Amino acid sequence: MTTTIGIRREDKNKWERRVPLTPADAAAVQSEFGHRIVVQPSPIRVFDDDAYRDAGLEVSDAALEADILIGVKEIPPELYRPGTVYMNFSHTIKGQPYNMPLLKTYMEQGCTLLDYECITDDDNRRLIFFSLHAGYAGMIDSLRAFGLRLAAKGIANPLSDVKSAYEYKDLADAEHHIRTIGDRLWNEGPFIGDGPIVIGMAGYGNVSKGAQHVLEWLPVAKVCVHDLPNAAQVSDKMPLALCIFEEKDMVRPKGDHAFDLQDYYDHPEKYESRFEDHLSHMDLLMNTIFWTERYPRLVTKAWTAAQFSDGATPRLQVIGDISIDIEGSIELSLKATYSDTPNYLYDPKTGEAVDGVEGEGIVIMAVDNLPCELPAAASEHFSSVLRDMVGDLGKADWTADFEALDLPSHLKKAVIVHKGELTPKFAHLTEYL
């Protein structure tokens, strides 16, 4: 019996143009595995309907009636059909309050839900993600925000000519343009005092790697954390300096015990932030870390208010909050933004967000869905990994009980709900329902 797999159109907002499977990869799944692929029509998808038709695929709203329906973002509950298998970023695994009604409906309809975020290898490393592309776009948008911030303060600089990531044709176009800006930085700097523009990078995972890749297009010197105070004052001819912070640089033990990474993960309450020690040496902070309320913050409202007391102003001008947890690791991040209005100023006197880059305070770049700004590159990367996984999904007998469900281990651990019941790994979500 042929399994029908539907690809749902994305419609969460006008920026969501990504696809889980490109036309070429969707056609390969249909050919190699014998599954029937049906693609829901979309007016904004980065690969248009004709691209799927040309690849030999059916384009029809019948996609919503498929045995397995895959998408990128959450699928609205009104589209659920009893017994259907769904795969997407559900944003439910932390017990997110705004999506608990969605999770409850999956259960009431007897559906099965798999979440991309939970597809991991034996060492619990994620196998499929958009995080590299979040790093690419977030770094591009943050460089632009920093350039505009300097320009708003009357400091002409080449970074103000960086475009928003979504305005580039593709990643290659962005690289070409930003490299030319790098040449100007080399020839025209320095722009703020005698030292370099210092970029602090909190985190070293895939998001950080994407951001670092963009910085490789510019003349930048990497500096160690212990060298940061000196490097922030001396240009050494390089217009930019990058300092990458690991956990041991961000927090310190509260007691006499030494820092231990696993102990910090398991018992963050035993540690406190030391990140404020570094903030006075940087001009632009990039936040790429995973954070929950158990962990110390990187930047607090109290620290910010103190920096602007008695007429003083801090060196830190812009925070590129790629992680964007509202009032989370960056407590100044009061809201997420969209690509066409990416920046706001945190006003330390009122504690409010003021759209734009002008005024007294620190500018926050907080675009919530950064991979959308590079939809083709992000989709191609994601699809290349997802392709064979979709083939395996189509071969499984979804009428079987969870224990007997024949799936590769990396996919089975991503099943949150099966036939309307939370799987053992996610049984704790009951308390959030």
Secondary structure, 3 states (H helix, E strand, C coil): CCCEEEECCCCCCCCCCCCCCCHHHHHHHHHHHCCEEEECCCCCCCCCHHHHHHCCCEECHHHHHCCEEECCCCCCHHHCCCCCEEEECCCCCCCCHHHHHHHHHHHHCCCEEEEHHHCECCCCCECCCCHHHHHHHHHHHHHHHHHHHHHHCCCCCHHHHCCCHHHCCCHHHHHHHHHHHHHHHHHHCCCCCCCCEEEEEECCCHHHHHHHHHHCCCCEEECCHHHHHHHCCCCCCCCEEEEEECHHHHEEECCCCCCCHHHHHHCHHHEEECCHHHHCCCCEEEECCCCCCCCCCCECHHHHHHHCHHHCCCCCCEEEECCCCCCCCECCCCCCEECCECEEEEECCCCEEEECCCCCCEEEECECCHHHHCHHHHHHHHHHHHHHHHHHHHHCCCCCCHHHCCCCHHHHCCEEEECCEECHHHHHHHHCC
